[in-house]
Amino acid sequence: MPQMNMIEAIRDALDVKMGQDKDVLVFGEDVGYFGGVFRCTAGLQEKHGLHRCFDTPISEGGIVGIAVGMAANGLRPVAEIQFADYIYPGYDQIASEAARLRYRSNGDFTAPLTIRTPVGGGIYGGTTHSQSPESLFTHIAGLKTVIPSNPYDAKGLLIQAIEDNDPVLFLEPKRLYNGPFDGDPHKPAVSWAKHELGDVPAGHYTVPFESARKVASGDDLTILCYGTMVWVAETSAKMMGVDADILDLRSLLPLDIDAIAESVKRTGRCLILHEATRTSGFGAELAAQVAEACFYSLEVPIFRVTGWDTPYPHAQEWAYFPGQRRVCGGIRTIMESQ
């Protein structure tokens, strides 16, 4: 089975779907000849042609607007927003047009489009290249929001997204592009050994939405996480010597609440982990749903470890980032609570 990092897995998913379906188009800023800032689309223009993989002007609203029009007319566009930090000019097109097209047209039109964008920090990108805005999109009815944590899921979830008849926001944790990351700030973002890459099947396969992945099984506490934080959760639990039940949510909307409830009812303790800002972050929605579904099974209050309520600081990135030190502290707090 081929081994790939997340960049290669994403590129392979795009290549598979472009080869299978001539209606799949890939476009965005610098995705054509240059192959994208992170090289996720490298070689696709050369293989599939200038009309299937092409560059756009620097206009996020225009990129999403074009994608909505294409999708409404039967194509399956995959639009790239170069960094999630720059997606806001396209927010109105996503929320008011793409997500509502099926509803507003009473099913006469659909919007089978995928919007890919890198999220998160850990690469010293500073305030304008490190944001995690996922909670802003999980509030939009009609839009699916997905975030993989490994190459296998990245390929399978992306193919699933492209084949979906409704719009999907596909968030790519840039700290994981070149390999796994355990939350240690002293480890590099590149140059991972080949054996640390993921096994990714060749050809077509899908990973269904609303299917949380069991990363580790345990009875001491449940850790809910996604993206980069999956790796941080796993290594932190091992460092603390706890028997944690770790769930990689994979799909934030739709959410696998059944898997979450089963785990929390069994462990009685729930730690929620994400990199985004704490207030109104997706962890707040998770906490509410856990409380509703598992209130009488909780032995201690739900605990969150998140980013701070500040812009992402460049000079103090590892004070903001929920790395091993902060996650271990959260585990200690919840395990010592009575």
C-alpha angles and dihedrals in degrees: 000000000000119000118221142167118230094268091055092044092052091047090049092051091052091046092050094051095042088052093049100041125035089199091068110099129179122206144150141111112331094344095124122059093001094048097227132296090278094034094245092138099038112146096007095107092049092049102039103028141251093285095054100045116028146151125254134201118270094270117117092186089052093048093053093040091054090048092052091051092048092048093048088055097052105272126120105224124190108202122192122210104199094224128004087232088072098047095093096088086059095046095098092052090050097045102033102033116018099038095044102039097099092045096045093048094045089240097310090116134029133191108224094177133134124209114200121195137159117242140185139033137262095111099078092253094149129215097323100044105041110057126131106203098166096124091061089062100041086065091064115094112222096029125101118212120203133176123180126205101196141029096258092055092041093061097039095045093046093052088048089051094050091050094048116105093219130061118280127194106212111198117197118199101225092202087066098046093101100033146308123322126201100193098265107134092203094066116091125250091227141035097059115172116257093244090061092062122098130259108246122182117235119245129009126351135135138215110212121234119243091041114118115204120231104228096175134000122225146136104222100078143335120245116197114198145138141197117004092355092068090072093043091051093051097050093041092053090051091049090052093046094233127146097234129183101218120194123193101205094201091178117051094181113052091034127203095230092162092063091045094050093047091054098044094046088055099045100033091212128086130191117184118203131190138144098225126096113294103230111080089352118148088263089071090059090046091051091051093050092046090050091050095047101034108024097127092046097053113105095185135014119284111263128209130203110190147138117291127261093258136088111278104274118221098202094043100037095137092051088057099039114086095236131163095289095055095040092049088051090053092050090050092050095050094043093050093047117106 
